[in-house]
């Protein structure tokens, strides 16, 4: 039974609604708790201020400063936990409760579709579970999915296939010249046009040259930054370390994360700034334009990307959906 575009989009909307619902309920409960404990707001403001220092020191490679900030934050966390317990609460009472704790209701985990997404889609359309995404290689990036007949005004009259030929060539050049020039790439365009796959192709080619690479989703990146910033026990310090030392870092699907906007803005800017100073490679992908990125992450993030990164605009059909409809992996 083929998957229709409406069915696929309905499942994606279900996940968006799950995230909204989890955050709404968490915010609602947190507001009630703050009414009972007015001192909580002051402690959270102190932690937020320190969190920015911790993110900067972590991505800036200053472990001594990071350790000092961490100790201050632990002291505030202990005060916060003690305060919460006076009313019978715990820190977990301030956090969203997601349907899937692995992907935090994003449908993506470790750079791929979470198993819960395949199961949810299976339930929606009554088909066998979807297979895991294959290993990404440039030679498997097929241009046959892109139309070569209709000129696109937005791309100066080029067809979708010609646009994507140029994108593929730029991606291969980035990987080939990684030892000479690293810098940043921003892969932007509609859902399903190949951004994630091509980002993974670049990472695989760079890793084959002996460079350390790290691929994370935006949700994983901001989740790790949030855990680091607020000293959460469910954080993954190894992931932060891997991102920090990676000679190529790929952050996939910007704009889908669900976290504090202020934290996201500061974490993303700090990461971009520190990696540029240290001359490390960075690739960002997203279904958002630079204008939409500015609304999410502020002008200082967008201007840095526009000024320092090579922008690769994608176009074409939703290839993931087209493949599923055709019964191809």
C-alpha positions in Angstrom: 0.0 0.0 0.0 1.7 3.3 -1.1 2.1 6.2 1.3 0.3 9.3 0.1 1.7 12.8 0.7 -1.3 13.6 2.9 -0.7 10.6 5.1 3.0 11.4 5.5 2.3 15.1 6.3 -0.4 14.0 8.8 2.1 12.0 10.7 4.6 14.9 10.7 1.8 17.2 12.0 1.0 14.6 14.7 4.6 14.9 15.9 4.5 18.7 15.8 1.3 18.6 17.9 2.9 16.2 20.4 5.8 18.6 20.9 3.5 21.6 21.3 1.4 19.7 23.7 4.3 18.5 25.8 5.8 22.1 26.0 2.4 23.6 26.7 1.7 21.3 29.6 5.2 21.8 31.0 4.9 25.6 30.8 1.5 25.5 32.4 2.7 23.4 35.3 5.9 25.4 35.7 3.8 28.6 35.9 1.7 27.1 38.8 4.9 26.0 40.6 6.4 29.5 40.3 3.3 31.0 41.8 3.8 28.8 44.8 7.5 29.4 44.9 8.3 33.0 43.8 12.0 32.5 44.7 12.3 30.0 41.9 12.2 32.7 39.2 15.3 34.4 40.7 17.3 31.1 40.8 16.3 30.3 37.2 17.5 33.7 36.0 20.8 33.1 37.8 21.2 29.7 36.1 20.2 31.2 32.7 23.0 33.8 33.0 25.5 31.2 34.0 24.4 28.8 31.2 25.5 31.2 28.5 29.0 31.4 30.2 29.1 27.6 30.2 28.2 27.2 26.6 30.8 29.8 25.5 33.5 28.1 27.6 32.6 24.6 26.4 32.6 25.5 22.7 35.5 27.8 23.2 37.7 25.0 24.5 38.2 26.5 28.0 37.7 23.5 30.4 38.9 25.4 33.5 36.3 28.1 33.1 33.7 25.5 32.2 34.5 23.7 35.4 34.1 26.8 37.6 30.8 27.7 35.9 29.6 24.1 36.3 30.3 24.2 40.1 28.3 27.5 40.4 25.4 26.0 38.5 25.4 22.8 40.6 25.1 25.0 43.7 22.1 26.8 42.2 20.6 23.5 41.1 20.9 22.2 44.7 19.2 25.3 46.0 16.5 25.0 43.3 15.9 21.3 44.1 15.7 22.0 47.8 13.2 24.8 47.2 11.1 22.6 45.0 11.0 19.8 47.6 9.5 22.2 50.2 6.3 21.9 48.1 6.7 18.3 47.2 8.1 18.9 43.7 11.3 17.7 41.9 13.2 19.3 38.9 11.5 16.8 36.6 8.2 18.5 37.3 9.4 21.5 35.3 10.3 19.4 32.2 8.1 18.4 29.2 7.0 14.7 29.2 7.4 13.5 25.6 5.6 10.5 24.1 9.0 9.2 22.9 11.9 10.1 25.2 14.5 9.1 22.5 13.6 11.6 19.8 11.6 14.0 22.1 8.7 13.8 19.7 10.7 15.0 16.7 10.6 11.7 14.8 14.4 11.9 14.3 17.1 10.2 16.5 20.8 10.1 15.9 20.4 11.7 12.4 17.8 9.2 11.2 14.1 8.5 11.5 13.4 7.3 15.0 11.9 3.9 15.3 8.7 5.4 16.7 8.2 7.4 13.5 8.3 4.2 11.4 5.9 2.6 13.8 3.5 5.6 13.8 3.6 5.7 10.0 2.9 2.0 9.9 -0.1 2.4 12.1 -1.4 5.3 10.0 -1.1 3.6 6.6 -1.1 -0.1 7.5 2.2 -1.2 5.9 5.3 -3.0 7.1 7.9 -1.0 9.1 10.2 1.2 7.1 13.8 0.2 6.6 16.7 2.3 8.1 18.3 4.9 5.9 21.2 3.5 3.8 24.8 4.5 4.1 25.2 7.9 2.3 27.6 8.1 -0.7 27.8 10.7 -3.4 27.4 8.1 -6.1 24.0 7.3 -4.6 22.7 10.9 -4.8 20.6 10.4 -7.9 19.8 13.5 -10.0 17.0 11.5 -11.8 14.5 12.6 -9.2 14.8 16.3 -10.3 13.0 17.7 -13.2 15.1 18.8 -16.2 12.4 20.4 -18.3 10.8 23.4 -16.5 13.0 26.5 -16.0 12.7 27.9 -12.5 12.5 31.7 -12.3 13.8 31.7 -8.7 17.0 30.0 -10.0 17.7 32.3 -12.9 15.9 30.0 -15.4 17.9 26.8 -14.5 15.9 23.6 -14.2 15.7 21.7 -10.9 18.2 19.1 -12.1 20.7 21.8 -13.2 20.4 23.5 -9.8 21.0 20.2 -8.0 23.9 19.3 -10.3 25.6 22.5 -9.1 24.7 21.7 -5.5 26.2 18.2 -5.8 29.4 19.6 -7.4 29.8 22.1 -4.6 29.3 19.4 -1.9 31.9 17.1 -3.6 34.3 20.0 -3.9 33.9 20.9 -0.2 34.7 17.3 0.8 37.6 17.0 -1.7 39.2 20.3 -0.5 38.6 19.8 3.2 42.3 19.6 4.0 42.8 23.0 2.3 39.7 25.0 3.2 37.0 24.0 5.7 34.6 26.8 6.5 30.9 26.3 6.6 28.0 25.2 4.3 24.3 25.9 4.8 22.0 23.5 2.9 18.6 25.0 2.7 15.4 24.1 0.9 12.0 22.3 1.0 11.4 19.1 3.0 12.7 15.9 1.4 14.9 17.4 -1.3 18.1 15.7 -0.2 19.7 18.0 2.3 20.2 15.4 5.1 21.4 12.8 2.7 24.0 15.1 1.0 25.2 16.3 4.4 25.8 12.7 5.4 27.6 12.1 2.0 30.0 15.0 2.8 30.6 13.7 6.3 31.3 10.2 5.1 33.8 11.4 2.4 35.6 13.6 5.0 35.7 10.8 7.5 37.3 8.6 4.9 40.1 11.1 4.7 40.9 10.5 8.4 39.1 13.5 9.8 36.9 13.3 12.9 33.3 14.0 12.1 30.1 14.3 14.1 26.5 14.3 12.8 23.7 15.4 15.1 20.1 16.6 14.6 19.3 20.2 15.7 17.2 18.6 18.4 20.2 16.6 19.7 22.5 19.7 19.4 20.2 22.0 21.3 19.2 19.3 23.8 22.9 18.7 24.6 23.4 22.5 24.9 20.4 22.8 27.1 21.6 19.9 29.4 25.0 21.5 29.5 23.7 25.0 30.2 21.4 23.9 33.0 23.5 21.0 34.3 20.8 18.4 33.7 21.5 14.8 34.6 20.0 13.5 31.4 22.6 15.3 29.3 25.3 13.6 27.2 28.7 15.1 28.1 30.3 12.8 25.5 28.2 14.3 22.7 29.3 17.8 23.7 32.9 16.6 23.7 32.5 15.0 20.3 31.0 18.1 18.8 33.6 20.3 20.3 36.6 18.3 18.9 35.0 17.3 15.6 36.9 18.7 12.6 33.6 18.5 10.7 30.3 19.0 12.6 27.0 18.5 10.8 23.8 19.8 12.4 20.7 18.6 10.6 17.2 20.0 10.4 17.5 23.5 12.0 14.2 25.0 12.9 12.6 21.8 14.1 14.1 21.9 17.6 11.8 22.6 20.6 13.7 24.5 23.3 14.2 27.9 24.8 14.5 30.4 22.0 17.0 32.5 23.9 19.2 29.5 24.6 19.0 28.3 21.0 20.0 31.7 19.7 23.0 31.9 22.1 24.1 28.3 21.6 24.0 28.4 17.8 25.9 31.7 17.6 28.5 30.5 20.1 29.0 27.3 18.2 29.3 29.1 14.9 31.7 31.7 16.3 34.0 29.4 18.1 34.3 26.9 15.3 35.1 29.7 12.9 37.8 31.0 15.2 39.3 27.5 15.5 39.0 26.9 11.7 36.8 23.9 12.0 34.3 22.7 9.3 30.6 23.1 10.0 27.5 22.1 7.9 24.0 23.2 8.8 20.9 22.0 7.1 17.3 23.2 7.4 13.9 23.6 5.7 14.2 27.3 6.5 15.4 30.3 4.5 17.8 32.9 5.8 14.8 35.2 6.5 13.1 32.5 8.5 16.4 31.8 10.3 16.6 35.4 11.3 13.2 35.2 13.0 14.3 32.1 14.9 17.9 32.9 15.8 18.3 36.7 15.4 20.2 38.8 12.9 23.7 38.2 14.4 23.4 34.4 13.6 22.0 35.0 10.1 24.5 37.6 9.2 27.4 35.4 10.3 26.1 32.5 8.2 25.4 34.8 5.2 28.8 36.3 5.5 30.9 33.2 6.2 29.1 30.2 4.9 28.4 29.0 1.4 24.7 28.8 0.9 23.5 25.8 -1.2 19.8 26.2 -2.1 18.0 22.9 -2.8 14.9 22.5 -4.9 12.8 19.6 -6.3 10.2 17.1 -5.0 10.0 15.4 -1.6 12.3 12.5 -2.6 11.8 10.5 0.6 8.1 10.5 -0.1 8.6 9.7 -3.8 10.8 6.7 -2.9 8.3 5.4 -0.4 5.5 5.6 -2.9 7.7 3.8 -5.4 8.6 1.2 -2.8 12.3 2.0 -3.0 14.7 2.2 0.0 
